Amino acid sequence: MEQKRSNFTGSLGFVLAAAGSAVGLGNIWRFPYLAAKDGGGIFLLTYIILALTFGFALLTTEIAIGRKTAQSPLTAYKVLHPQWGWIGIVACIVPMMILPYYSAIGGWILKYLFAFLTGSAPTAAEADGFFGAFITSPVEPIIWFLLFLGATTFVVYKGVNAGIERMSKVMMPILLVLIICIAVFSLTLSHTDDAGVTRTGLQGLKVYLIPNFEGMTASKLLTVVTDAMGQLFYSISVAMGIMITYGSYVKKDTDLTKSVNQIEIFDTAVAFLAGMMIIPAVYAFMGPEGLNNSGPGLMFKALPKIFDTMGGIGTVVGVAFFVMVVFAALTSSISIMEALVSSAMDKFKMDRKKAVLIVAAIALVVGVIVCMGYTAFYFEADFGTVVAGQILDVLDYISNSVLMPIVAIATCILIGWVVKPQTVIDEITLGGVKFGRQKLYVVMVKYVTPVMLVVLLAKSLNLL
């Protein structure tokens, strides 16, 4: 007997869950770094324009597909067109690759939160060695990975209403408050280095907000656009089945245009606040050169040094920061697992309990291998012009840089040229809802967005 499909109780639950998926680790460390690297205000302006056009088209498309078909990605594409079901298969491979290594990084964050809570956080002198010693430990990364994966599994096991929606309504407001508080605190910071130079958080805010056109060329402008496009593409959780899955849980009387607008605003606001939280602090304590620390280096090496330099208040700020990052990571990992669980339930008609256990078991095996990728299973792989080291890097490169753009390009072709944009428009305008950006949507999904995605894919493959 086929089970009745779960639904979010209202638009608030859907928006918070979708925004929680969008607000992940990429917003916390990648957005601030790119903003600083790409001319501050220039990057911010480019990102906002792309969010209102490029991001809007992709987000609207996937949510509408989900609600129209009432299916998860593995089966939704086939419902739209029998010959295009392969997109759903690729769209499910992506989260299956991401969930294990994302949970491994989530374990790293739990480790640092524990260190700050227990007073064993690394000093500035220890920060680099602390991180290296931790990830190369044979057992400890696996333990923290298991805790993070366990928390993710528990919430997904509880279901859409009792698990995902309830958790999002608690975590997302707390996450937003913590980000605002830390961002405001960062602006009050000042630090005098050994050379007697004093830098302040407000000076760092200027670096973040004021456009820097110095040395701007056509090539650099292309880099800014592709960086902003790549950040937005990954940030809004498209091309990995999540928004289709969450869209399938949305009731027919929900105003999708309003919900998409709210998700866009929430995601952009959190990304902006993350920059305001990190860039002023890094600039004050480490100068312009400190902003060159990207990726895990920023979160696990640079920031602990800053917290240590703050003195006693640094421990409190460190705890608040890593609580916030844990929340951001959890809301995203939950959505990634839910896309897989929902797909298994729809495709194989299994109940949630069985689907969750199977997905968790696969993630567990692959995740342990990822954790051992810095020790027993370390290797380097050469992808032609792209070199990736460790299993985590390989999984990240293939899923984010190759498969996700392919899924998004195929989705645009399917909606724009095969089943036609009216398929999405009809779903958006159910019940007489007005679609304010309808003409923009048609132009974006048929022409502009697929071309931009091809450029992004070419850039990821180092063809540009």
Secondary structure as GFF3:
##gff-version 3
##sequence-region A 1 464
A	DSSP	alpha_helix	11	22	.	.	.	ID=ss1
A	DSSP	alpha_helix	25	25	.	.	.	ID=ss2
A	DSSP	pi_helix	26	30	.	.	.	ID=ss3
A	DSSP	alpha_helix	31	37	.	.	.	ID=ss4
A	DSSP	alpha_helix	41	50	.	.	.	ID=ss5
A	DSSP	pi_helix	51	55	.	.	.	ID=ss6
A	DSSP	alpha_helix	56	69	.	.	.	ID=ss7
A	DSSP	alpha_helix	73	80	.	.	.	ID=ss8
A	DSSP	three_ten_helix	82	84	.	.	.	ID=ss9
A	DSSP	alpha_helix	86	117	.	.	.	ID=ss10
A	DSSP	alpha_helix	127	135	.	.	.	ID=ss11
A	DSSP	alpha_helix	140	158	.	.	.	ID=ss12
A	DSSP	pi_helix	160	165	.	.	.	ID=ss13
A	DSSP	alpha_helix	166	187	.	.	.	ID=ss14
A	DSSP	beta_strand	190	192	.	.	.	ID=ss15
A	DSSP	beta_strand	198	200	.	.	.	ID=ss16
A	DSSP	alpha_helix	201	209	.	.	.	ID=ss17
A	DSSP	alpha_helix	218	235	.	.	.	ID=ss18
A	DSSP	alpha_helix	242	248	.	.	.	ID=ss19
A	DSSP	alpha_helix	256	290	.	.	.	ID=ss20
A	DSSP	alpha_helix	296	297	.	.	.	ID=ss21
A	DSSP	pi_helix	298	302	.	.	.	ID=ss22
A	DSSP	alpha_helix	303	309	.	.	.	ID=ss23
A	DSSP	alpha_helix	312	348	.	.	.	ID=ss24
A	DSSP	alpha_helix	352	371	.	.	.	ID=ss25
A	DSSP	three_ten_helix	372	374	.	.	.	ID=ss26
A	DSSP	beta_strand	380	383	.	.	.	ID=ss27
A	DSSP	beta_strand	386	389	.	.	.	ID=ss28
A	DSSP	alpha_helix	390	396	.	.	.	ID=ss29
A	DSSP	pi_helix	397	403	.	.	.	ID=ss30
A	DSSP	alpha_helix	404	413	.	.	.	ID=ss31
A	DSSP	pi_helix	414	418	.	.	.	ID=ss32
A	DSSP	alpha_helix	422	428	.	.	.	ID=ss33
A	DSSP	three_ten_helix	430	432	.	.	.	ID=ss34
A	DSSP	alpha_helix	438	443	.	.	.	ID=ss35
A	DSSP	pi_helix	444	448	.	.	.	ID=ss36
A	DSSP	alpha_helix	449	460	.	.	.	ID=ss37
###
